[in-house]
Amino acid sequence: MVNEIDNKSIMRSRGHSILMENRTKITITGVVDVDSFDESMVLLATDMGLVTLHGEDLHINKLNLEEGHLIVEGQIEALEYSDGDMFRDKSASIWGRLFR
């Protein structure tokens, strides 16, 4: 348990960044978890809150939660940050979390 907490502290200390290339590829660091994804939306938790990607033909090319690294490719139409506290309830469905 203590080791798990130490690992999360180390992960959070690495920082958060987003690099988007031509609206077709996005690299995000500081990723803690991917809550849901499909071809039109990726919802993920980062060190700086929830990030929602909207687009078409989205697919996760690389995901490494130990390093906090995510690469998504597809036609990216929007990127949105939100405060993640109200969304972190795992017992709620994705629709319940989105429309609170």
C-alpha positions as CSV (number, residue, x, y, z in Angstrom):
1,M,0.0,0.0,0.0
2,V,2.8,2.5,0.9
3,N,4.7,1.6,-2.2
4,E,1.6,2.2,-4.3
5,I,1.2,5.7,-2.8
6,D,4.9,6.4,-3.4
7,N,4.6,5.4,-7.0
8,K,1.5,7.7,-7.5
9,S,3.5,10.6,-6.0
10,I,6.4,9.9,-8.3
11,M,4.0,9.8,-11.3
12,R,2.4,13.1,-10.4
13,S,5.7,14.8,-10.0
14,R,6.6,14.3,-13.6
15,G,4.3,17.0,-14.9
16,H,1.6,17.3,-17.6
17,S,2.0,18.3,-21.2
18,I,0.1,18.2,-24.4
19,L,1.6,18.1,-27.9
20,M,-0.8,18.2,-30.9
21,E,0.5,17.6,-34.4
22,N,-1.7,18.8,-37.3
23,R,-4.9,18.0,-35.4
24,T,-4.4,14.3,-36.2
25,K,-2.0,13.2,-33.4
26,I,-1.9,14.2,-29.8
27,T,0.6,13.2,-27.2
28,I,-0.4,13.7,-23.5
29,T,1.8,13.2,-20.4
30,G,0.7,13.1,-16.8
31,V,-2.1,10.7,-17.6
32,V,-3.4,8.9,-14.5
33,D,-6.3,6.9,-16.1
34,V,-8.4,6.5,-19.2
35,D,-12.1,6.6,-18.1
36,S,-13.6,5.8,-21.5
37,F,-13.0,6.0,-25.2
38,D,-14.6,5.3,-28.5
39,E,-14.1,6.6,-32.1
40,S,-15.6,10.0,-31.2
41,M,-14.5,10.7,-27.6
42,V,-11.6,10.0,-25.2
43,L,-12.1,10.8,-21.6
44,L,-9.0,10.7,-19.4
45,A,-7.8,11.8,-16.0
46,T,-4.6,13.7,-15.8
47,D,-2.6,15.4,-13.1
48,M,-4.3,18.6,-14.0
49,G,-7.9,17.3,-14.1
50,L,-10.1,15.6,-16.6
51,V,-9.4,16.0,-20.3
52,T,-11.9,15.2,-23.0
53,L,-10.9,14.8,-26.6
54,H,-13.6,15.0,-29.3
55,G,-13.1,14.0,-32.9
56,E,-13.6,11.4,-35.6
57,D,-11.9,8.0,-36.0
58,L,-10.0,8.4,-32.7
59,H,-7.8,5.5,-31.6
60,I,-5.3,5.1,-28.9
61,N,-2.0,4.4,-30.4
62,K,0.0,4.1,-27.1
63,L,-1.0,4.0,-23.5
64,N,1.5,3.6,-20.6
65,L,-0.1,4.5,-17.3
66,E,3.2,3.7,-15.4
67,E,4.8,6.5,-17.3
68,G,1.6,8.5,-17.6
69,H,2.0,8.7,-21.4
70,L,-0.9,8.5,-24.0
71,I,-0.9,9.0,-27.8
72,V,-4.2,9.3,-29.7
73,E,-4.5,9.6,-33.5
74,G,-7.5,10.6,-35.6
75,Q,-9.2,13.8,-36.6
76,I,-9.2,15.9,-33.4
77,E,-11.9,18.5,-33.2
78,A,-11.8,19.6,-29.6
79,L,-9.9,19.3,-26.4
80,E,-11.6,20.3,-23.1
81,Y,-10.3,20.4,-19.5
82,S,-12.7,20.0,-16.5
83,D,-12.4,19.7,-12.8
84,G,-12.2,16.0,-12.2
85,D,-13.5,15.7,-8.6
86,M,-17.1,15.2,-9.5
87,F,-16.2,12.8,-12.3
88,R,-14.1,10.4,-10.3
89,D,-17.0,8.4,-8.8
90,K,-16.4,5.0,-10.5
91,S,-19.9,3.8,-9.4
92,A,-21.6,6.2,-11.7
93,S,-22.0,5.5,-15.4
94,I,-20.2,7.6,-18.0
95,W,-23.5,9.3,-18.9
96,G,-24.2,10.0,-15.2
97,R,-20.8,11.5,-14.8
98,L,-21.1,13.7,-18.0
99,F,-24.5,15.2,-17.2
100,R,-24.2,16.1,-13.5
